[in-house]
Structure formats: structure tokens, C-alpha cells
């Protein structure tokens, strides 16, 4: 199970929290695009890791971790990412929320860190 968790450095760093309700439209294409975006994000300067989950009703939460606000802005400006965002808005999401937070403390367990 630990391999499903992002291996982030000591804080501070940033988290981009993307919560979405999938429309149910074209799930296979959505899955391929989601995988491609994770692979692409991993090549971006400042990317630290990602954690993602989706329930049976289509609610998904993806948290990506970044070194700086600048690295987040560069990811947002990436043309392939912008294309995926537009596809999400027009085809795949009934609703979404995006939040950016500065991580100031982080803990893990139960063994601690």
C-alpha cells in the first residue's frame, strides 16, 4: 500500500487538490487521458508526486504535489494539460473543484516519520 502514496519531501511544498464528479461519459478515453496527464506531470520541473482515487459513483480526488507556485503555474500553462482540461469541462465532468494549498506540516503512520 505505501507505493500508492506520494513520496514528498519535508515541507513546505504545495498541494493541488482536484475533486471531480465524472459524468460517466467515455470512461475508457478518460482513463487514458488521466494516465497520460500523470505521466506528463511527472516530467514537469517541480513535480513531487501524485495520489488519486475514484469511487464507484464517479467521485474522484487527485492531489498533486509541487515544489512551488511557479511549478504549478507552469503545469497549468502546459498545452497538453490545457487540452485535457478542456476535454474534461466539455465531456467528462459534471462538476469539479480545484484547490491549491501550502503544506506546512506532514506526518505519516502508524510507524511515524
C-alpha positions as CSV (number, residue, x, y, z in Angstrom):
1,X,0.0,0.0,0.0
2,X,2.8,2.6,0.6
3,X,3.5,2.7,-3.2
4,X,0.1,4.4,-3.6
5,X,1.3,7.4,-1.6
6,X,3.4,10.2,-3.0
7,X,7.0,10.3,-1.5
8,X,7.1,14.0,-0.7
9,X,10.0,15.9,0.9
10,X,9.9,17.8,4.1
11,X,7.5,20.7,4.0
12,X,7.0,23.3,2.8
13,X,5.6,22.4,-0.6
14,X,2.3,22.8,-2.4
15,X,-0.7,20.5,-3.0
16,X,-3.2,20.9,-5.9
17,X,-6.4,19.2,-4.9
18,X,-8.7,18.3,-7.8
19,X,-12.1,16.9,-6.8
20,X,-14.4,16.0,-9.6
21,X,-17.6,14.2,-10.4
22,X,-17.2,12.1,-13.5
23,X,-20.2,12.3,-15.9
24,X,-19.8,8.6,-16.9
25,X,-19.1,9.7,-20.5
26,X,-16.4,7.8,-22.4
27,X,-14.7,6.2,-19.4
28,X,-12.0,4.5,-21.4
29,X,-10.9,7.6,-23.1
30,X,-11.0,9.5,-19.8
31,X,-8.8,6.8,-18.1
32,X,-6.2,7.0,-20.9
33,X,-6.1,10.8,-20.7
34,X,-5.8,10.7,-16.9
35,X,-2.8,8.3,-17.1
36,X,-1.2,10.4,-19.8
37,X,-1.6,13.5,-17.6
38,X,0.1,11.8,-14.6
39,X,3.0,10.7,-16.9
40,X,3.3,14.3,-18.3
41,X,3.1,15.9,-14.9
42,X,5.9,13.7,-13.7
43,X,8.2,15.2,-16.4
44,X,7.5,18.8,-15.3
45,X,10.1,20.7,-13.2
46,X,8.9,20.9,-9.6
47,X,6.6,17.9,-9.6
48,X,6.9,15.9,-6.4
49,X,4.2,13.2,-6.7
50,X,0.5,12.4,-7.0
51,X,-2.2,10.5,-5.2
52,X,-5.5,9.7,-6.8
53,X,-8.7,7.7,-6.1
54,X,-12.2,7.3,-7.6
55,X,-15.2,5.7,-6.1
56,X,-17.9,3.6,-7.7
57,X,-20.2,6.6,-8.2
58,X,-17.5,8.6,-10.1
59,X,-16.3,10.9,-7.4
60,X,-12.6,11.4,-7.9
61,X,-9.9,13.1,-5.9
62,X,-6.4,13.7,-7.2
63,X,-3.8,15.5,-5.2
64,X,-0.6,16.5,-7.0
65,X,2.4,17.9,-5.1
66,X,4.7,20.6,-6.3
67,X,7.8,22.5,-5.1
68,X,6.5,26.0,-5.8
69,X,3.6,28.1,-7.0
70,X,5.7,28.7,-10.1
71,X,5.9,25.0,-10.9
72,X,2.1,24.8,-10.5
73,X,1.6,27.7,-12.9
74,X,3.9,26.1,-15.4
75,X,1.8,22.9,-15.2
76,X,-1.4,24.8,-15.6
77,X,0.1,26.5,-18.7
78,X,1.2,23.3,-20.4
79,X,-0.6,23.0,-23.7
80,X,-1.3,19.2,-23.4
81,X,-2.7,19.8,-19.9
82,X,-4.8,22.6,-21.2
83,X,-6.3,20.4,-23.9
84,X,-7.1,17.7,-21.2
85,X,-8.7,20.4,-19.1
86,X,-11.0,21.5,-22.0
87,X,-12.0,17.9,-22.7
88,X,-12.8,17.4,-19.0
89,X,-15.0,20.5,-19.0
90,X,-16.8,19.6,-22.2
91,X,-17.0,15.8,-21.9
92,X,-16.1,14.2,-18.6
93,X,-17.0,16.3,-15.6
94,X,-20.4,17.1,-14.2
95,X,-18.7,19.3,-11.6
96,X,-15.2,19.9,-10.2
97,X,-13.4,21.9,-7.5
98,X,-9.7,22.8,-7.6
99,X,-7.9,24.0,-4.5
100,X,-4.2,24.9,-4.0
101,X,-2.7,24.7,-0.6
102,X,0.7,25.2,1.0
103,X,1.7,22.1,3.0
104,X,3.4,23.3,6.2
105,X,3.4,20.1,8.2
106,X,3.2,16.4,7.2
107,X,3.0,13.2,9.2
108,X,2.7,9.6,8.3
109,X,2.0,6.5,10.3
110,X,1.3,4.4,12.1
111,X,5.0,3.9,12.4
112,X,5.7,7.7,12.2
113,X,8.2,9.6,10.2
